């Protein structure tokens, strides 16, 4: 069952998956060519280059804090006074990486971690006197003023260059996108495939309104989605699964056994449908289901219009051991149904199953008979029996019967012969009437409760 619809939808999934995977491969090939260029750009970004190794002088005592102090006037070498000697254990020499030379040291007094610097004359640099105070005083090495920075910049951390940072992350992001295998589904990628899917669903007996809704829903779910290449197929399949479930879901769905249990007895169920749809056989299947649940059943042979209809129902009654109430051909079908209802009340029968003459929705005389029976008998359930292979014709039939007398549920027959499967997707959405059971064979046991999840799994495989 559903072979054609399954083939169409599976083909859509495979084609879209292959198309998007090919786009990922093309993207990787294109980006790989730019890989070397991007790496070269990274090498020119200062933040990404390795930092030069800082060589520190060996510590002989406590660590010294180095403060660079500007000296505006260059001291002449021949007139430079000698600096007072300092203790060897507190002296420290640093090596400046940039100039790679030893620089003279001047000493200043620091108390409580604050630097005190005496101003120098403009003409000649005077010596800086160092007074030793407490143990908190520190000896600071002052390098040559020619290579020092302004005092305002001594403890200031240089700001990062935003341009370099933005470039760094931009390039890294590009390189990452090459190898992640992510793909974004665009409208141009999917529009042709969705057009083809919509047409194929129409060919599989899906109603036009339903096919259009599925297409629009898939556009919303797929376009703009970003998925990893390895998850692409499952993502597309899951989107289709959700769309199919949405069109088949109906809040009015019910189970006949649970309905009968909750109703006052006897429960009257009237079955409607055209000739050849499997209506009589379906009545026998429902009877078998009720008998298995220990309910007592009686038949009302109200199809007095079609030849051999009474004999056909009698065969099923004999096989199942059920009483059948009947009259001659041409009798009033409402009178037969009334007799069956009276018999059920007198004999504590739980359920009365009423067979009616098969008719087209265009036969006004027969429709008027159904309206009369509906008024007199007032059945609690009115169930339409239709062929799954009827396609869009069954949608028109259900709509007309529902308009004239009201329909509570639909039982689809011959599902095992339905290669297309579009009917089961369309009825609930287009008519608002729930599908309650599916006929899947000729045996009495070949009837199953409608389950949208199982239908979707059959279609998607």
Secondary structure by P-SEA (a helix, b strand, c coil): caaaaaaaaaaaaaaaaaaaaaaaaaaaaaaaaaaaaaaaaaaaccccccccbbbbccccccbbbbbbbbbcbbbbccccccccccccccbbbbbcccccbbbbbbbbbbcccbbbbbbbbcccccbbbbbbccccbbbbbbcccccccccccccccccccaaaaaaaaaaaaaaaaaccccccccccccaaaaaaaaaaaaaacccaaaaaaaaaaaaaacccccccccaaaaaaaaaaaaaaaaaacccccccaaaaaaaccccbbbbbbbccccaaaaaaaaaaaaaaaabbbbbbbcccccccaaaaaaaaaaaaabbbbbbccccccaaaaaaaaaaaaaaccccbbbbbbccccccaaaaaaaaaaaaaaccccbbbbbbbccccaaaaaaaaaaaacccccbbbbccccccccccccccccccccccccbbbccccccccccccaaaaaaaaac
